[in-house]
Amino acid sequence: MATTGFNGRKLTIDWDSTTLTGVRSRGWTGTADHVDITTDDDSGWRKLLAEPGLRSVEVTVAGISSDEVLIAEFTQASFDDETLDIDLPTGVGAATPGKLSGTFRMANFAQTGEHDGSVEFTATFMSDGAVSYTATVA
């Protein structure tokens, strides 16, 4: 049985088509909040509007960087509420994973420790507009 993995250097945060950093781990959550339109005529069964009232994607990452400029940019982005264009690979088992692409705002950024002269960090990004998913090419 072959074991598949993914090189951490390829799990990147790209900002305006420039790769800023690799990350050790990342995850994402997609949300489609539906609108409850239940009335007394629905016999107690919930009815939802066919189209969600709110769609959103939240991306969380954890990584390590020795680039002080990057850390300063992330810190400033969290203070200034800047938007970032992010491309994020979604699969770790394929040689060429699918990816999420969109504009995001940094919801939080935390320096969580140090490792060999580098800063460990976590960050959460919230979608600001439509997010697209491009599937893995088979």
N, CA, C and O atoms as CSV, one atom per row, in Angstrom:
chain,resi,resn,atom,element,x,y,z
A,1,MET,N,N,0.852,-1.182,0.000
A,1,MET,CA,C,0.000,0.000,0.000
A,1,MET,C,C,0.892,1.237,0.000
A,1,MET,O,O,1.727,1.408,0.888
A,2,ALA,N,N,0.715,2.077,-0.976
A,2,ALA,CA,C,1.523,3.291,-1.081
A,2,ALA,C,C,0.958,4.373,-0.177
A,2,ALA,O,O,-0.258,4.511,-0.042
A,3,THR,N,N,1.842,5.132,0.435
A,3,THR,CA,C,1.434,6.259,1.259
A,3,THR,C,C,1.567,7.520,0.439
A,3,THR,O,O,2.593,7.750,-0.202
A,4,THR,N,N,0.526,8.341,0.458
A,4,THR,CA,C,0.599,9.606,-0.265
A,4,THR,C,C,0.696,10.734,0.737
A,4,THR,O,O,0.167,10.644,1.845
A,5,GLY,N,N,1.367,11.781,0.346
A,5,GLY,CA,C,1.521,12.951,1.192
A,5,GLY,C,C,1.558,14.175,0.325
A,5,GLY,O,O,1.340,14.109,-0.885
A,6,PHE,N,N,1.832,15.283,0.947
A,6,PHE,CA,C,1.889,16.529,0.203
A,6,PHE,C,C,2.978,17.397,0.800
A,6,PHE,O,O,3.043,17.572,2.017
A,7,ASN,N,N,3.822,17.932,-0.040
A,7,ASN,CA,C,4.928,18.769,0.401
A,7,ASN,C,C,4.385,20.072,0.976
A,7,ASN,O,O,3.659,20.797,0.296
A,8,GLY,N,N,4.735,20.371,2.226
A,8,GLY,CA,C,4.254,21.570,2.895
A,8,GLY,C,C,4.578,22.849,2.158
A,8,GLY,O,O,3.842,23.828,2.279
A,9,ARG,N,N,5.665,22.869,1.392
A,9,ARG,CA,C,6.011,24.082,0.641
A,9,ARG,C,C,4.962,24.408,-0.407
A,9,ARG,O,O,4.894,25.546,-0.870
A,10,LYS,N,N,4.143,23.436,-0.791
A,10,LYS,CA,C,3.126,23.675,-1.815
A,10,LYS,C,C,1.795,24.133,-1.224
A,10,LYS,O,O,0.889,24.510,-1.966
A,11,LEU,N,N,1.668,24.105,0.096
A,11,LEU,CA,C,0.478,24.633,0.748
A,11,LEU,C,C,0.755,26.099,1.030
A,11,LEU,O,O,1.290,26.444,2.084
A,12,THR,N,N,0.396,26.952,0.099
A,12,THR,CA,C,0.831,28.345,0.156
A,12,THR,C,C,-0.321,29.309,0.362
A,12,THR,O,O,-1.486,28.986,0.131
A,13,ILE,N,N,0.043,30.500,0.803
A,13,ILE,CA,C,-0.864,31.634,0.814
A,13,ILE,C,C,-0.364,32.553,-0.283
A,13,ILE,O,O,0.755,33.060,-0.217
A,14,ASP,N,N,-1.197,32.765,-1.295
A,14,ASP,CA,C,-0.846,33.652,-2.396
A,14,ASP,C,C,-1.647,34.935,-2.250
A,14,ASP,O,O,-2.868,34.910,-2.097
A,15,TRP,N,N,-0.942,36.054,-2.301
A,15,TRP,CA,C,-1.554,37.358,-2.117
A,15,TRP,C,C,-1.285,38.140,-3.386
A,15,TRP,O,O,-0.132,38.451,-3.686
A,16,ASP,N,N,-2.338,38.467,-4.144
A,16,ASP,CA,C,-2.191,39.181,-5.418
A,16,ASP,C,C,-1.189,38.488,-6.328
A,16,ASP,O,O,-0.302,39.134,-6.885
A,17,SER,N,N,-1.329,37.184,-6.480
A,17,SER,CA,C,-0.506,36.338,-7.368
A,17,SER,C,C,0.943,36.199,-6.915
A,17,SER,O,O,1.769,35.707,-7.685
A,18,THR,N,N,1.278,36.607,-5.711
A,18,THR,CA,C,2.622,36.436,-5.169
A,18,THR,C,C,2.540,35.468,-3.998
A,18,THR,O,O,1.762,35.683,-3.068
A,19,THR,N,N,3.338,34.402,-4.036
A,19,THR,CA,C,3.341,33.455,-2.932
A,19,THR,C,C,4.040,34.093,-1.746
A,19,THR,O,O,5.205,34.483,-1.819
A,20,LEU,N,N,3.291,34.189,-0.645
A,20,LEU,CA,C,3.848,34.812,0.547
A,20,LEU,C,C,4.560,33.805,1.431
A,20,LEU,O,O,5.678,34.045,1.888
A,21,THR,N,N,3.909,32.685,1.665
A,21,THR,CA,C,4.494,31.726,2.591
A,21,THR,C,C,3.852,30.365,2.420
A,21,THR,O,O,2.725,30.242,1.941
A,22,GLY,N,N,4.592,29.350,2.818
A,22,GLY,CA,C,4.019,28.023,2.922
A,22,GLY,C,C,3.414,27.877,4.299
A,22,GLY,O,O,3.811,28.577,5.230
A,23,VAL,N,N,2.469,26.986,4.438
A,23,VAL,CA,C,1.850,26.764,5.735
A,23,VAL,C,C,1.937,25.289,6.089
A,23,VAL,O,O,1.961,24.425,5.212
A,24,ARG,N,N,1.984,25.017,7.377
A,24,ARG,CA,C,2.072,23.628,7.835
A,24,ARG,C,C,0.735,22.927,7.774
A,24,ARG,O,O,0.667,21.736,7.470
A,25,SER,N,N,-0.318,23.650,8.059
A,25,SER,CA,C,-1.650,23.058,8.022
A,25,SER,C,C,-2.647,24.127,7.622
A,25,SER,O,O,-2.430,25.321,7.832
A,26,ARG,N,N,-3.747,23.668,7.041
A,26,ARG,CA,C,-4.791,24.591,6.663
A,26,ARG,C,C,-6.088,23.824,6.558
A,26,ARG,O,O,-6.104,22.608,6.367
A,27,GLY,N,N,-7.167,24.557,6.686
A,27,GLY,CA,C,-8.486,23.966,6.549
A,27,GLY,C,C,-9.445,25.047,6.083
A,27,GLY,O,O,-9.132,26.237,6.110
A,28,TRP,N,N,-10.607,24.610,5.660
A,28,TRP,CA,C,-11.594,25.585,5.235
A,28,TRP,C,C,-12.992,25.073,5.547
A,28,TRP,O,O,-13.232,23.869,5.633
A,29,THR,N,N,-13.900,26.017,5.712
A,29,THR,CA,C,-15.284,25.711,5.998
A,29,THR,C,C,-16.154,26.523,5.058
A,29,THR,O,O,-16.002,27.740,4.956
A,30,GLY,N,N,-17.063,25.850,4.373
A,30,GLY,CA,C,-18.023,26.540,3.523
A,30,GLY,C,C,-19.367,26.560,4.214
A,30,GLY,O,O,-19.780,25.564,4.808
A,31,THR,N,N,-20.050,27.684,4.139
A,31,THR,CA,C,-21.330,27.838,4.806
A,31,THR,C,C,-22.375,28.336,3.812
A,31,THR,O,O,-22.107,29.230,3.009
A,32,ALA,N,N,-23.549,27.757,3.875
A,32,ALA,CA,C,-24.698,28.223,3.111
A,32,ALA,C,C,-25.857,28.327,4.091
A,32,ALA,O,O,-26.558,27.346,4.339
A,33,ASP,N,N,-26.055,29.514,4.647
A,33,ASP,CA,C,-27.117,29.729,5.625
A,33,ASP,C,C,-28.443,29.926,4.899
A,33,ASP,O,O,-28.653,30.921,4.206
A,34,HIS,N,N,-29.326,28.955,5.076
A,34,HIS,CA,C,-30.632,29.020,4.426
A,34,HIS,C,C,-31.609,29.837,5.266
A,34,HIS,O,O,-31.458,29.955,6.482
A,35,VAL,N,N,-32.606,30.393,4.599
A,35,VAL,CA,C,-33.609,31.226,5.248
A,35,VAL,C,C,-34.816,30.368,5.585
A,35,VAL,O,O,-35.382,29.703,4.718
A,36,ASP,N,N,-35.205,30.390,6.867
A,36,ASP,CA,C,-36.373,29.640,7.333
A,36,ASP,C,C,-37.636,30.393,6.918
A,36,ASP,O,O,-37.830,31.545,7.308
A,37,ILE,N,N,-38.500,29.740,6.123
A,37,ILE,CA,C,-39.753,30.359,5.670
A,37,ILE,C,C,-40.958,29.556,6.160
A,37,ILE,O,O,-42.023,29.591,5.544
A,38,THR,N,N,-40.788,28.837,7.262
A,38,THR,CA,C,-41.850,28.006,7.822
A,38,THR,C,C,-43.043,28.868,8.236
A,38,THR,O,O,-42.882,29.940,8.819
A,39,THR,N,N,-44.227,28.383,7.926
A,39,THR,CA,C,-45.464,29.050,8.358
A,39,THR,C,C,-46.304,28.047,9.138
A,39,THR,O,O,-45.960,26.869,9.228
A,40,ASP,N,N,-47.398,28.524,9.695
A,40,ASP,CA,C,-48.316,27.644,10.427
A,40,ASP,C,C,-48.924,26.588,9.513
A,40,ASP,O,O,-49.362,25.542,9.993
A,41,ASP,N,N,-48.960,26.835,8.223
A,41,ASP,CA,C,-49.545,25.894,7.265
A,41,ASP,C,C,-48.622,24.725,6.928
A,41,ASP,O,O,-49.019,23.843,6.166
A,42,ASP,N,N,-47.405,24.688,7.470
A,42,ASP,CA,C,-46.430,23.649,7.130
A,42,ASP,C,C,-46.474,22.459,8.079
A,42,ASP,O,O,-45.544,21.652,8.085
A,43,SER,N,N,-47.516,22.328,8.872
A,43,SER,CA,C,-47.742,21.186,9.764
A,43,SER,C,C,-46.565,20.916,10.698
A,43,SER,O,O,-46.304,19.770,11.063
A,44,GLY,N,N,-45.868,21.959,11.073
A,44,GLY,CA,C,-44.758,21.797,12.013
A,44,GLY,C,C,-43.436,21.406,11.375
A,44,GLY,O,O,-42.425,21.297,12.068
A,45,TRP,N,N,-43.428,21.193,10.057
A,45,TRP,CA,C,-42.185,20.861,9.359
A,45,TRP,C,C,-41.518,22.139,8.879
A,45,TRP,O,O,-42.167,23.020,8.314
A,46,ARG,N,N,-40.237,22.228,9.105
A,46,ARG,CA,C,-39.490,23.405,8.663
A,46,ARG,C,C,-39.440,23.452,7.141
A,46,ARG,O,O,-39.296,22.420,6.485
A,47,LYS,N,N,-39.557,24.644,6.589
A,47,LYS,CA,C,-39.386,24.884,5.150
A,47,LYS,C,C,-38.293,25.926,4.990
A,47,LYS,O,O,-38.266,26.933,5.697
A,48,LEU,N,N,-37.392,25.667,4.046
A,48,LEU,CA,C,-36.284,26.580,3.791
A,48,LEU,C,C,-36.390,27.155,2.394
A,48,LEU,O,O,-36.794,26.468,1.456
A,49,LEU,N,N,-36.030,28.404,2.262
A,49,LEU,CA,C,-35.952,29.034,0.957
A,49,LEU,C,C,-34.919,28.275,0.133
A,49,LEU,O,O,-33.872,27.895,0.657
A,50,ALA,N,N,-35.200,28.050,-1.147
A,50,ALA,CA,C,-34.330,27.215,-1.990
A,50,ALA,C,C,-32.915,27.775,-2.099
A,50,ALA,O,O,-31.960,27.002,-2.169
A,51,GLU,N,N,-32.756,29.080,-2.114
A,51,GLU,CA,C,-31.428,29.686,-2.246
A,51,GLU,C,C,-30.957,30.194,-0.887
A,51,GLU,O,O,-31.725,30.839,-0.173
A,52,PRO,N,N,-29.708,29.915,-0.520
A,52,PRO,CA,C,-29.200,30.397,0.774
A,52,PRO,C,C,-29.243,31.919,0.858
A,52,PRO,O,O,-29.075,32.614,-0.144
A,53,GLY,N,N,-29.468,32.416,2.052
A,53,GLY,CA,C,-29.442,33.853,2.285
A,53,GLY,C,C,-28.024,34.377,2.405
A,53,GLY,O,O,-27.772,35.549,2.125
A,54,LEU,N,N,-27.091,33.524,2.820
A,54,LEU,CA,C,-25.696,33.922,3.003
A,54,LEU,C,C,-24.795,32.744,2.664
A,54,LEU,O,O,-24.992,31.634,3.157
A,55,ARG,N,N,-23.812,32.998,1.823
A,55,ARG,CA,C,-22.773,32.004,1.528
A,55,ARG,C,C,-21.451,32.593,1.984
A,55,ARG,O,O,-21.199,33.785,1.807
A,56,SER,N,N,-20.612,31.756,2.569
A,56,SER,CA,C,-19.307,32.243,3.013
A,56,SER,C,C,-18.310,31.092,3.091
A,56,SER,O,O,-18.683,29.922,3.176
A,57,VAL,N,N,-17.039,31.458,3.060
A,57,VAL,CA,C,-15.951,30.500,3.232
A,57,VAL,C,C,-14.987,31.093,4.255
A,57,VAL,O,O,-14.649,32.275,4.197
A,58,GLU,N,N,-14.556,30.261,5.185
A,58,GLU,CA,C,-13.561,30.657,6.170
A,58,GLU,C,C,-12.355,29.730,6.026
A,58,GLU,O,O,-12.501,28.508,6.004
A,59,VAL,N,N,-11.176,30.317,5.928
A,59,VAL,CA,C,-9.933,29.567,5.758
A,59,VAL,C,C,-9.083,29.770,7.006
A,59,VAL,O,O,-8.892,30.900,7.454
A,60,THR,N,N,-8.575,28.679,7.565
A,60,THR,CA,C,-7.659,28.765,8.695
A,60,THR,C,C,-6.326,28.149,8.294
A,60,THR,O,O,-6.285,27.115,7.627
A,61,VAL,N,N,-5.243,28.788,8.703
A,61,VAL,CA,C,-3.908,28.277,8.393
A,61,VAL,C,C,-3.031,28.367,9.634
A,61,VAL,O,O,-3.276,29.168,10.536
A,62,ALA,N,N,-2.006,27.528,9.657
A,62,ALA,CA,C,-0.964,27.595,10.677
A,62,ALA,C,C,0.352,27.385,9.950
A,62,ALA,O,O,0.446,26.536,9.064
A,63,GLY,N,N,1.360,28.148,10.318
A,63,GLY,CA,C,2.628,28.025,9.616
A,63,GLY,C,C,3.776,28.576,10.423
A,63,GLY,O,O,3.653,28.881,11.610
A,64,ILE,N,N,4.893,28.692,9.740
A,64,ILE,CA,C,6.110,29.203,10.354
A,64,ILE,C,C,6.820,30.062,9.317
A,64,ILE,O,O,6.884,29.700,8.143
A,65,SER,N,N,7.355,31.202,9.754
A,65,SER,CA,C,8.030,32.089,8.816
A,65,SER,C,C,9.144,32.843,9.524
A,65,SER,O,O,9.004,33.257,10.675
A,66,SER,N,N,10.249,33.013,8.816
A,66,SER,CA,C,11.343,33.843,9.326
A,66,SER,C,C,11.344,35.195,8.621
A,66,SER,O,O,12.235,36.013,8.850
A,67,ASP,N,N,10.357,35.434,7.771
A,67,ASP,CA,C,10.256,36.661,6.994
A,67,ASP,C,C,9.557,37.735,7.830
A,67,ASP,O,O,8.336,37.709,7.978
A,68,GLU,N,N,10.328,38.677,8.375
A,68,GLU,CA,C,9.754,39.719,9.221
A,68,GLU,C,C,8.822,40.634,8.446
A,68,GLU,O,O,7.871,41.171,9.013
A,69,VAL,N,N,9.082,40.819,7.151
A,69,VAL,CA,C,8.208,41.651,6.322
A,69,VAL,C,C,6.832,40.995,6.207
A,69,VAL,O,O,5.809,41.672,6.300
A,70,LEU,N,N,6.809,39.671,6.004
A,70,LEU,CA,C,5.543,38.952,5.924
A,70,LEU,C,C,4.762,39.092,7.216
A,70,LEU,O,O,3.571,39.401,7.192
A,71,ILE,N,N,5.417,38.868,8.335
A,71,ILE,CA,C,4.747,38.968,9.628
A,71,ILE,C,C,4.187,40.380,9.805
A,71,ILE,O,O,3.065,40.547,10.284
A,72,ALA,N,N,4.965,41.396,9.420
A,72,ALA,CA,C,4.497,42.777,9.515
A,72,ALA,C,C,3.294,43.009,8.612
A,72,ALA,O,O,2.348,43.686,9.013
A,73,GLU,N,N,3.312,42.454,7.388
A,73,GLU,CA,C,2.188,42.607,6.455
A,73,GLU,C,C,0.930,41.955,7.017
A,73,GLU,O,O,-0.150,42.542,6.964
A,74,PHE,N,N,1.065,40.736,7.557
A,74,PHE,CA,C,-0.093,40.054,8.129
A,74,PHE,C,C,-0.643,40.832,9.320
A,74,PHE,O,O,-1.854,41.000,9.460
A,75,THR,N,N,0.253,41.300,10.166
A,75,THR,CA,C,-0.175,42.074,11.337
A,75,THR,C,C,-0.914,43.326,10.897
A,75,THR,O,O,-1.985,43.627,11.425
A,76,GLN,N,N,-0.361,44.059,9.938
A,76,GLN,CA,C,-0.992,45.290,9.456
A,76,GLN,C,C,-2.323,44.983,8.777
A,76,GLN,O,O,-3.286,45.729,8.952
A,77,ALA,N,N,-2.393,43.895,8.003
A,77,ALA,CA,C,-3.646,43.521,7.344
A,77,ALA,C,C,-4.738,43.249,8.374
A,77,ALA,O,O,-5.903,43.576,8.147
A,78,SER,N,N,-4.363,42.650,9.506
A,78,SER,CA,C,-5.371,42.379,10.537
A,78,SER,C,C,-5.846,43.681,11.185
A,78,SER,O,O,-6.993,43.751,11.627
A,79,PHE,N,N,-5.002,44.710,11.255
A,79,PHE,CA,C,-5.394,45.999,11.826
A,79,PHE,C,C,-6.183,46.847,10.827
A,79,PHE,O,O,-7.144,47.516,11.206
A,80,ASP,N,N,-5.783,46.823,9.558
A,80,ASP,CA,C,-6.349,47.719,8.548
A,80,ASP,C,C,-7.540,47.150,7.800
A,80,ASP,O,O,-8.154,47.867,7.011
A,81,ASP,N,N,-7.888,45.896,8.014
A,81,ASP,CA,C,-9.005,45.260,7.337
A,81,ASP,C,C,-8.814,45.259,5.820
A,81,ASP,O,O,-9.753,45.527,5.071
A,82,GLU,N,N,-7.592,44.956,5.373
A,82,GLU,CA,C,-7.297,44.873,3.947
A,82,GLU,C,C,-7.899,43.604,3.358
A,82,GLU,O,O,-8.128,42.628,4.072
A,83,THR,N,N,-8.156,43.624,2.046
A,83,THR,CA,C,-8.583,42.408,1.370
A,83,THR,C,C,-7.371,41.748,0.739
A,83,THR,O,O,-6.441,42.421,0.294
A,84,LEU,N,N,-7.392,40.414,0.706
A,84,LEU,CA,C,-6.304,39.626,0.154
A,84,LEU,C,C,-6.881,38.684,-0.894
A,84,LEU,O,O,-7.939,38.093,-0.677
A,85,ASP,N,N,-6.201,38.536,-2.024
A,85,ASP,CA,C,-6.584,37.523,-3.004
A,85,ASP,C,C,-5.806,36.268,-2.663
A,85,ASP,O,O,-4.575,36.270,-2.684
A,86,ILE,N,N,-6.521,35.188,-2.348
A,86,ILE,CA,C,-5.884,33.964,-1.868
A,86,ILE,C,C,-6.226,32.801,-2.788
A,86,ILE,O,O,-7.375,32.635,-3.196
A,87,ASP,N,N,-5.211,31.995,-3.113
A,87,ASP,CA,C,-5.392,30.706,-3.778
A,87,ASP,C,C,-4.944,29.656,-2.774
A,87,ASP,O,O,-3.825,29.719,-2.266
A,88,LEU,N,N,-5.809,28.693,-2.485
A,88,LEU,CA,C,-5.505,27.703,-1.453
A,88,LEU,C,C,-5.760,26.302,-1.981
A,88,LEU,O,O,-6.894,25.975,-2.332
A,89,PRO,N,N,-4.708,25.452,-2.045
A,89,PRO,CA,C,-4.932,24.050,-2.412
A,89,PRO,C,C,-5.861,23.404,-1.384
A,89,PRO,O,O,-5.763,23.684,-0.189
A,90,THR,N,N,-6.766,22.537,-1.857
A,90,THR,CA,C,-7.742,21.937,-0.948
A,90,THR,C,C,-7.491,20.470,-0.656
A,90,THR,O,O,-8.002,19.959,0.340
A,91,GLY,N,N,-6.730,19.776,-1.476
A,91,GLY,CA,C,-6.529,18.349,-1.260
A,91,GLY,C,C,-5.074,18.033,-1.009
A,91,GLY,O,O,-4.187,18.639,-1.610
A,92,VAL,N,N,-4.825,17.092,-0.130
A,92,VAL,CA,C,-3.442,16.733,0.166
A,92,VAL,C,C,-3.048,15.390,-0.418
A,92,VAL,O,O,-1.869,15.038,-0.391
A,93,GLY,N,N,-3.996,14.631,-0.945
A,93,GLY,CA,C,-3.679,13.298,-1.432
A,93,GLY,C,C,-3.336,13.250,-2.911
A,93,GLY,O,O,-2.857,12.226,-3.398
A,94,ALA,N,N,-3.569,14.321,-3.624
A,94,ALA,CA,C,-3.330,14.327,-5.063
A,94,ALA,C,C,-2.084,15.136,-5.389
A,94,ALA,O,O,-1.717,16.055,-4.657
A,95,ALA,N,N,-1.446,14.791,-6.479
A,95,ALA,CA,C,-0.259,15.540,-6.896
A,95,ALA,C,C,-0.627,16.967,-7.270
A,95,ALA,O,O,0.162,17.887,-7.059
A,96,THR,N,N,-1.810,17.156,-7.819
A,96,THR,CA,C,-2.283,18.500,-8.158
A,96,THR,C,C,-3.671,18.679,-7.561
A,96,THR,O,O,-4.667,18.365,-8.212
A,97,PRO,N,N,-3.750,19.183,-6.325
A,97,PRO,CA,C,-5.046,19.304,-5.666
A,97,PRO,C,C,-5.891,20.405,-6.291
A,97,PRO,O,O,-5.379,21.271,-7.001
A,98,GLY,N,N,-7.191,20.360,-6.018
A,98,GLY,CA,C,-8.059,21.458,-6.396
A,98,GLY,C,C,-7.697,22.677,-5.567
A,98,GLY,O,O,-6.869,22.601,-4.660
A,99,LYS,N,N,-8.325,23.801,-5.885
A,99,LYS,CA,C,-8.017,24.989,-5.093
A,99,LYS,C,C,-9.226,25.897,-4.970
A,99,LYS,O,O,-10.099,25.925,-5.838
A,100,LEU,N,N,-9.255,26.642,-3.864
A,100,LEU,CA,C,-10.219,27.691,-3.622
A,100,LEU,C,C,-9.554,29.003,-3.991
A,100,LEU,O,O,-8.383,29.216,-3.674
A,101,SER,N,N,-10.285,29.884,-4.657
A,101,SER,CA,C,-9.749,31.194,-5.003
A,101,SER,C,C,-10.796,32.245,-4.703
A,101,SER,O,O,-11.981,32.060,-4.978
A,102,GLY,N,N,-10.344,33.345,-4.136
A,102,GLY,CA,C,-11.274,34.429,-3.860
A,102,GLY,C,C,-10.603,35.560,-3.115
A,102,GLY,O,O,-9.400,35.542,-2.854
A,103,THR,N,N,-11.411,36.538,-2.783
A,103,THR,CA,C,-10.945,37.673,-2.000
A,103,THR,C,C,-11.363,37.442,-0.555
A,103,THR,O,O,-12.507,37.085,-0.273
A,104,PHE,N,N,-10.423,37.650,0.349
A,104,PHE,CA,C,-10.654,37.385,1.766
A,104,PHE,C,C,-10.180,38.562,2.607
A,104,PHE,O,O,-9.344,39.359,2.180
A,105,ARG,N,N,-10.727,38.650,3.796
A,105,ARG,CA,C,-10.249,39.594,4.812
A,105,ARG,C,C,-9.695,38.769,5.963
A,105,ARG,O,O,-10.237,37.722,6.317
A,106,MET,N,N,-8.609,39.258,6.537
A,106,MET,CA,C,-8.014,38.549,7.661
A,106,MET,C,C,-8.872,38.792,8.896
A,106,MET,O,O,-9.033,39.930,9.335
A,107,ALA,N,N,-9.418,37.724,9.450
A,107,ALA,CA,C,-10.249,37.823,10.647
A,107,ALA,C,C,-9.387,37.862,11.903
A,107,ALA,O,O,-9.696,38.579,12.855
A,108,ASN,N,N,-8.301,37.085,11.901
A,108,ASN,CA,C,-7.369,37.149,13.029
A,108,ASN,C,C,-6.010,36.623,12.604
A,108,ASN,O,O,-5.888,35.836,11.666
A,109,PHE,N,N,-5.011,37.070,13.309
A,109,PHE,CA,C,-3.637,36.638,13.101
A,109,PHE,C,C,-3.000,36.543,14.477
A,109,PHE,O,O,-3.107,37.478,15.272
A,110,ALA,N,N,-2.341,35.433,14.772
A,110,ALA,CA,C,-1.707,35.264,16.079
A,110,ALA,C,C,-0.325,34.666,15.916
A,110,ALA,O,O,-0.143,33.687,15.193
A,111,GLN,N,N,0.642,35.256,16.587
A,111,GLN,CA,C,1.958,34.637,16.695
A,111,GLN,C,C,1.859,33.679,17.872
A,111,GLN,O,O,1.558,34.087,18.994
A,112,THR,N,N,2.116,32.400,17.606
A,112,THR,CA,C,1.867,31.381,18.623
A,112,THR,C,C,3.129,30.811,19.244
A,112,THR,O,O,3.050,30.012,20.178
A,113,GLY,N,N,4.290,31.205,18.746
A,113,GLY,CA,C,5.530,30.700,19.312
A,113,GLY,C,C,6.698,30.960,18.395
A,113,GLY,O,O,6.580,31.668,17.395
A,114,GLU,N,N,7.838,30.375,18.751
A,114,GLU,CA,C,9.052,30.497,17.951
A,114,GLU,C,C,9.620,29.110,17.713
A,114,GLU,O,O,9.429,28.191,18.509
A,115,HIS,N,N,10.333,28.981,16.579
A,115,HIS,CA,C,10.956,27.716,16.234
A,115,HIS,C,C,12.201,28.010,15.416
A,115,HIS,O,O,12.099,28.530,14.305
A,116,ASP,N,N,13.364,27.688,15.940
A,116,ASP,CA,C,14.633,27.882,15.231
A,116,ASP,C,C,14.768,29.269,14.619
A,116,ASP,O,O,15.165,29.399,13.461
A,117,GLY,N,N,14.442,30.305,15.383
A,117,GLY,CA,C,14.591,31.672,14.906
A,117,GLY,C,C,13.458,32.149,14.016
A,117,GLY,O,O,13.523,33.256,13.481
A,118,SER,N,N,12.430,31.346,13.847
A,118,SER,CA,C,11.270,31.727,13.041
A,118,SER,C,C,10.054,31.884,13.940
A,118,SER,O,O,10.046,31.425,15.082
A,119,VAL,N,N,9.033,32.533,13.413
A,119,VAL,CA,C,7.798,32.760,14.150
A,119,VAL,C,C,6.753,31.754,13.697
A,119,VAL,O,O,6.517,31.592,12.500
A,120,GLU,N,N,6.128,31.081,14.651
A,120,GLU,CA,C,4.984,30.236,14.343
A,120,GLU,C,C,3.745,31.117,14.410
A,120,GLU,O,O,3.638,31.990,15.272
A,121,PHE,N,N,2.799,30.879,13.483
A,121,PHE,CA,C,1.613,31.721,13.456
A,121,PHE,C,C,0.379,30.928,13.060
A,121,PHE,O,O,0.468,29.844,12.483
A,122,THR,N,N,-0.783,31.501,13.388
A,122,THR,CA,C,-2.063,31.025,12.887
A,122,THR,C,C,-2.806,32.233,12.335
A,122,THR,O,O,-2.593,33.360,12.782
A,123,ALA,N,N,-3.668,31.996,11.374
A,123,ALA,CA,C,-4.472,33.071,10.803
A,123,ALA,C,C,-5.788,32.511,10.310
A,123,ALA,O,O,-5.875,31.353,9.900
A,124,THR,N,N,-6.810,33.346,10.355
A,124,THR,CA,C,-8.119,33.005,9.826
A,124,THR,C,C,-8.520,34.083,8.832
A,124,THR,O,O,-8.406,35.276,9.111
A,125,PHE,N,N,-8.994,33.645,7.661
A,125,PHE,CA,C,-9.426,34.551,6.605
A,125,PHE,C,C,-10.904,34.295,6.320
A,125,PHE,O,O,-11.331,33.143,6.241
A,126,MET,N,N,-11.688,35.371,6.164
A,126,MET,CA,C,-13.110,35.270,5.859
A,126,MET,C,C,-13.349,35.774,4.446
A,126,MET,O,O,-12.796,36.798,4.044
A,127,SER,N,N,-14.182,35.046,3.684
A,127,SER,CA,C,-14.450,35.437,2.301
A,127,SER,C,C,-15.139,36.793,2.245
A,127,SER,O,O,-15.947,37.144,3.105
A,128,ASP,N,N,-14.793,37.546,1.199
A,128,ASP,CA,C,-15.386,38.852,0.940
A,128,ASP,C,C,-15.802,38.853,-0.533
A,128,ASP,O,O,-15.087,39.371,-1.391
A,129,GLY,N,N,-16.950,38.273,-0.807
A,129,GLY,CA,C,-17.399,38.102,-2.186
A,129,GLY,C,C,-17.394,36.635,-2.555
A,129,GLY,O,O,-17.203,35.762,-1.708
A,130,ALA,N,N,-17.606,36.382,-3.831
A,130,ALA,CA,C,-17.706,35.008,-4.324
A,130,ALA,C,C,-16.360,34.292,-4.242
A,130,ALA,O,O,-15.307,34.899,-4.442
A,131,VAL,N,N,-16.410,32.999,-3.948
A,131,VAL,CA,C,-15.224,32.146,-3.912
A,131,VAL,C,C,-15.439,31.046,-4.948
A,131,VAL,O,O,-16.526,30.477,-5.043
A,132,SER,N,N,-14.407,30.756,-5.715
A,132,SER,CA,C,-14.522,29.695,-6.719
A,132,SER,C,C,-13.691,28.494,-6.304
A,132,SER,O,O,-12.696,28.620,-5.591
A,133,TYR,N,N,-14.119,27.330,-6.764
A,133,TYR,CA,C,-13.384,26.088,-6.540
A,133,TYR,C,C,-13.031,25.516,-7.903
A,133,TYR,O,O,-13.895,25.366,-8.767
A,134,THR,N,N,-11.764,25.200,-8.089
A,134,THR,CA,C,-11.302,24.549,-9.300
A,134,THR,C,C,-10.910,23.136,-8.934
A,134,THR,O,O,-10.039,22.932,-8.089
A,135,ALA,N,N,-11.544,22.154,-9.562
A,135,ALA,CA,C,-11.305,20.749,-9.232
A,135,ALA,C,C,-9.941,20.277,-9.717
A,135,ALA,O,O,-9.345,20.860,-10.623
A,136,THR,N,N,-9.473,19.224,-9.102
A,136,THR,CA,C,-8.247,18.569,-9.512
A,136,THR,C,C,-8.403,18.028,-10.922
A,136,THR,O,O,-9.432,17.442,-11.258
A,137,VAL,N,N,-7.391,18.222,-11.739
A,137,VAL,CA,C,-7.411,17.666,-13.092
A,137,VAL,C,C,-6.987,16.209,-13.005
A,137,VAL,O,O,-5.908,15.899,-12.499
A,138,ALA,N,N,-7.830,15.321,-13.496
A,138,ALA,CA,C,-7.543,13.890,-13.404
A,138,ALA,C,C,-6.597,13.454,-14.499
A,138,ALA,O,O,-6.243,12.278,-14.578
